[in-house]
Amino acid sequence: MIQGFWNGFWATIATLVVTSLFELLLKPRPQPLWQRAPAAIAVHLATAVLHFAFWLLVVQRPWFALVIAASLQMVVIQVNNTKSTSLREPFLCQDFEYFVDAVRHPRLYIPFFGIGLTIAASAAGAIAIGIGFWLEPSLYGHADAPWSLLGTLVLVAASVAVLARQLPRLSDCTLEPNEDLVSLGLYPYLWAYGRLTRHPIDRQDNDAAFAAPADPDAIDAARLPNVVLVQSESFFDPRDWHPAIRRELLGEYDALMTEALQSGRFDVPAWGANTVRTECAVLTGFTPSRLGVHRFNPYHQLSKLPANSLAGALKRLGYRTVCIHPYPASFYLRDKVYPRLGFDTFLDIADFDISERDGQYIGDLALAERVQQQLAAADGKPLFIFVISMETHGPLHLEVADPTVAERWLEGRVTRGCEALTVYLRHLRNTDCMLGRLRDSLRRNERPGILGFYGDHVPIMPKVYALHGEPDGLTNYFIWQTAPHSSDNVRMTLPADKLGTTIYDRIIEHAGEFGAN
């Protein structure tokens, strides 16, 4: 009994020391443990002990349990630091689900952490498990096993009691992850955000964002325009950011921006990834303050709760609503969310052929073809087609840069280490061609048409940014229509939550002006 007790005791103390020291490796680094609020200190210590005790019950070896608990903490720290570097945001409690997504969709995640590092870590983990069971005897394999088990259960009970008492006392979060991680520390920060996810989205006034017309009878569905709204993955206009990029790269885009009813910079709630944040803002009009902690991944809530949206509002006007996204519909729970948002049809990766890839994903020109097919097969109803592209999605560094692309679209030589930029420019050129085809498809249709376009976030190109500086994080948008319009073109920066409502309001306010092209 004495030997088992002291092994468990010293392993528990070592766990508290190691987990506290490991926090110093975080980016951004939390303030020292003793400078935090008492509740944050208590939650940190209780969580470390509970994590250790859990693995002690599983593997029955105190020092091996310490190694497992510390290793898993280090995994979270490494992921946090990689995310902070690439996305300017630390690890969130909602990000735990991405460990499952990394297994389901490895191409989207593993390359950003390093394929070699992933393989090495997996191999090291397997070896460590074997060595741990071989070197250390079971704590519960001796005569004093009942006492050892009782001691472990006491650790669990004490930790749970401390958490139950102290978690409600954590200071209010700012929902600025970089600030909250620094002030609270890793474990309290994750607990605090996790507790907030239990609160539903504030849907008050959501209906007002897409209010029904005052006089529904005045809306003639036969005269309503087809609407194509494109969420272009990782699109932003890089020419002002990197003056060496030739202006001719985005000729069709420039023409549409010139003719657009409204265009400008697009203030998006994401950097480098987290497409769903911008997507939700555009479709629902929810602001970050309305979403609360769900601003980081709103589709968990929207897969369970109804919410008004651009698609739902247009559907009530008589539109047929379609989403086209060349990726599995289950990603981000879109297969559950989109029916609730009012979409009739979802065309995902199953509706495309591998021959339609351009690079790692289905090309933008294939998307333009699908839109054209939908417009041609219209059944008399106006169409709303929401397109989510994939072609310019990273990781860009997995593709081989074509030097002829750099010669064509960049003044001077490409800086060594900027091959990802060359890959990005090639895909941007295809996006530009897609825009020309979409414009032409809408013009040829009997109905008038509206083409909306925006980038969801800037691309991940850390080596390029290290050499040339980071862009400001804003992307670009425009709203263009086929029918002539008398008003001046509006040039303004627009927050993401205003784009969908702007398109909807224009349709309602100018329904009588739409006619044949």
C-alpha positions, 0 to 999 in steps of 0.5 A: 500500500505504501509503495502504491500510495507514494507512486501515485502521490508523486506522479500527481505532483509531477502532473501539476508541475509539468502541465503548468510548465507546458503552458509556457510553450503556448502562443500566445503565452498565458500569464503565470499561474499565480497571477490569475484569478483564484477560480482560474487557478483552481480550475487549472489544477483540478483539470490537470488532476482529473485528466491524470486520474482518468488515464490512471484508471485506464492504464493503471500505471501512475507514471505512464498516466502522467506521460499520456496526459502530458503528451495529449496536452502537448498535442493541443499546444502544438495544434494551438501554436500552428493555428496561431501562426497560420490563422492568428487565432488560438485553439478553441474548445470547438476545435476538438471536433477537427481531430475527427475531421482530420481523419475524415478529410486529411488533405484539409488539415494534416499538411498544415501541421506537416505530414512528416511530423504527423507520421513521426508523432503517431509512430512515437505514440505507438512505441511509447504505449508499448514501452509504458506497459512493459516498464511499469507494473500495474498499480492495481496488480498487488494486494493493495489494489483496492486502496490504490483504486480508492485513492484514484477515485478520491482524486476524481471526486475531489477534482469534479467537486472543485470544477463544479464549484469554481467553473461558474466563478470564472470571469466573463470571457471577452470572446477574443480568444487571444485575450482570454487564453492569456488571462485564464490559461489553457484549461480554464479558457477551454472550459469557459468557452465550452460552457458558453456553447450550451447557450443558444444563439440569440435569434431575436430580430433575425426575421427582421433581417429578411422581412417579408415585403409589405405588399406580397401581392405586388411581387410578381414571381415571373419578373423576379431575377435569377440570383447566383451568389458565389462564395469563392474560397480564399479569394481576395484581390492581391494586386494592391497588396503585391504590386508585382502582380499584373493587373490583367490577371483579373480582367473579368472581375475588374469589368464586373466590379466596374459595372456592379451595383455595389462593390468594395472591400469585404469585412469578413470574420475569418482569417485563412480558414473557418469558411463557415463564419463568413458563410453563415454571416452572409446567409443569415445576417447574424452578427458576431455579437448575436452569435456569441461564442457560436461565432466560431462555428455557428452551424452546430446550433443551426443544425438544430434550430431554425433560423431565417436566411437569404435562401428561406426568404427567397423561397417564400417569394417563389424561388427554387433554392440550390446550393452547389459545393464540390465537397461532401455535404456533411462537412460542417454539418451542411447536410443538416443546416441547409434544409433548415435554411431553406435550400431545396437542393444540395449538389455536393462532390457526388455530382462531380467527376474526378476529371473535373478537378483542377489542382487538388479540388473540383475546378471553378470552371466546372462550377460555372458549368453546373450553374449554367445547367441549372439555369437552362433547366429552370422550371418557370420559377426564379432560381437562387443558386449559392455556389461554394467553390473549392479550387483556391482552397489550400494547402497551396504548397502541396501543388507544384508551381508552374514557372510559366504562370509566374512569368505571365502574371508577375513582374520580375522573378518569383521570390524563392519560397513564394511558390504558393503564390504562383499556385494561387495566381493560377487558380485565381485566373480560373476564378476570373474565367468562371466569373465571365462565364457566369455573367454570360450565362445570366445574360443569355437567360430570359430572366434578368439576373443578379450575380453576387460574389465575395471571398470568404477569407484570405488564403494561408500563405505564411512563407509568402506573408513572411517575405512580403507582409500580411494582407489586412484580412479584408477580401472583396465583393460585388453585386452585379445585375443584367438589367439596366439600372439608373442609380450610381454604383455604390463603392463601400466596405461591407461587413459580411453580415450585410451582403445577403440582406443587401441583395434581398432588399434590392430584390424587394425594393426593385422588383417592379424594375426587373424585366427582360434583358 
